[in-house]
Amino acid sequence: MVSENTLLQIVYVSSLTPGAEIDPTAMLAKARRNNGRDGITGMLFADGKRFLQAMEGPLEKVEATLARIQSDPRHRAMVVLSKRTIAEREFGPWEMAHYHRATDAEFVDRVRQLTQAAAPAVRATIEGFVTLRTEVRS
Ligand SMILES: Cc1cc2nc3c(=O)[nH]c(=O)nc-3n(C[C@H](O)[C@H](O)[C@H](O)COP(=O)(O)O)c2cc1C
């Protein structure tokens, strides 16, 4: 049943637009401010070229935020890997945790489970994140 308390979870990948520049500090500050306001939490992985983001929160807020992110010209080729309603948040309480490398095993396992049915190319993208080694959290 969809009510105003319904929580939506979305996981997507995208690629940095060639030639685009993203100031990660400014981008995260804005994302965290907006997400805090909207009750959205999640994680963002970035390896300099690609993004893998999980977002959770009130359905309408997550939809609106995804629409804003999708129309952001700094990245492109967004593929939503998973979109589902959830009973409880599964990716932690952070307004937007940021990883430069995807070595957080719990996160990676969760994304793998969510994307078991995804196309091979999508799974390869995820594995590409996973095989990177050094984690830096900020
Ligand atoms: C990879 C990526 C992830 C982003 N994540 C978020 C996010 O979690 N929350 C958010 O509000 N904006 C996020 N943004 C920024 C949005 O695209 C957009 O610039 C911003 O939401 C506009 O906010 P404003 O209308 O308050 O200026 C992200 C952008 C990129 C490229």
The ligand as an SDF file (V2000), in Angstrom:
LIG
                    3D

 31 33  0  0  0  0  0  0  0  0999 V2000
   26.2330   11.7200   -9.0730 C   0  0  0  0  0  0  0  0  0  0  0  0
   25.3740   12.7950   -8.4880 C   0  0  0  0  0  0  0  0  0  0  0  0
   24.7010   12.5510   -7.2830 C   0  0  0  0  0  0  0  0  0  0  0  0
   23.8860   13.5310   -6.7160 C   0  0  0  0  0  0  0  0  0  0  0  0
   23.2360   13.2560   -5.5470 N   0  0  0  0  0  0  0  0  0  0  0  0
   22.3810   14.1730   -5.0390 C   0  0  0  0  0  0  0  0  0  0  0  0
   21.6210   13.8860   -3.8780 C   0  0  0  0  0  0  0  0  0  0  0  0
   21.7260   12.8150   -3.2550 O   0  0  0  0  0  0  0  0  0  0  0  0
   20.7570   14.8380   -3.4290 N   0  0  0  0  0  0  0  0  0  0  0  0
   20.5910   16.0370   -4.0550 C   0  0  0  0  0  0  0  0  0  0  0  0
   19.7880   16.8540   -3.6100 O   0  0  0  0  0  0  0  0  0  0  0  0
   21.3170   16.3320   -5.1370 N   0  0  0  0  0  0  0  0  0  0  0  0
   22.2010   15.4390   -5.6530 C   0  0  0  0  0  0  0  0  0  0  0  0
   22.9210   15.7540   -6.7730 N   0  0  0  0  0  0  0  0  0  0  0  0
   22.8180   17.1190   -7.3360 C   0  0  0  0  0  0  0  0  0  0  0  0
   21.6220   17.2820   -8.2140 C   0  0  0  0  0  0  0  0  0  0  0  0
   21.9210   16.8050   -9.4990 O   0  0  0  0  0  0  0  0  0  0  0  0
   21.2320   18.7750   -8.3170 C   0  0  0  0  0  0  0  0  0  0  0  0
   22.3300   19.5230   -8.7660 O   0  0  0  0  0  0  0  0  0  0  0  0
   20.7870   19.3490   -6.9830 C   0  0  0  0  0  0  0  0  0  0  0  0
   19.9150   18.4750   -6.3210 O   0  0  0  0  0  0  0  0  0  0  0  0
   20.0790   20.6980   -7.2180 C   0  0  0  0  0  0  0  0  0  0  0  0
   19.6980   21.2050   -5.9820 O   0  0  0  0  0  0  0  0  0  0  0  0
   19.0150   22.6460   -5.8380 P   0  0  0  0  0  0  0  0  0  0  0  0
   17.7720   22.6030   -6.6710 O   0  0  0  0  0  0  0  0  0  0  0  0
   18.7500   22.7800   -4.3670 O   0  0  0  0  0  0  0  0  0  0  0  0
   20.0220   23.6440   -6.3470 O   0  0  0  0  0  0  0  0  0  0  0  0
   23.7450   14.7920   -7.3620 C   0  0  0  0  0  0  0  0  0  0  0  0
   24.4130   15.0150   -8.5630 C   0  0  0  0  0  0  0  0  0  0  0  0
   25.2230   14.0440   -9.1330 C   0  0  0  0  0  0  0  0  0  0  0  0
   25.9390   14.3290  -10.4190 C   0  0  0  0  0  0  0  0  0  0  0  0
  1  2  1  0
  2  3  1  0
  2 30  2  0
  3  4  2  0
  4  5  1  0
  4 28  1  0
  5  6  2  0
  6  7  1  0
  6 13  1  0
  7  8  2  0
  7  9  1  0
  9 10  1  0
 10 11  2  0
 10 12  1  0
 12 13  2  0
 13 14  1  0
 14 15  1  0
 14 28  1  0
 15 16  1  0
 16 17  1  0
 16 18  1  0
 18 19  1  0
 18 20  1  0
 20 21  1  0
 20 22  1  0
 22 23  1  0
 23 24  1  0
 24 25  2  0
 24 26  1  0
 24 27  1  0
 28 29  2  0
 29 30  1  0
 30 31  1  0
M  END
$$$$
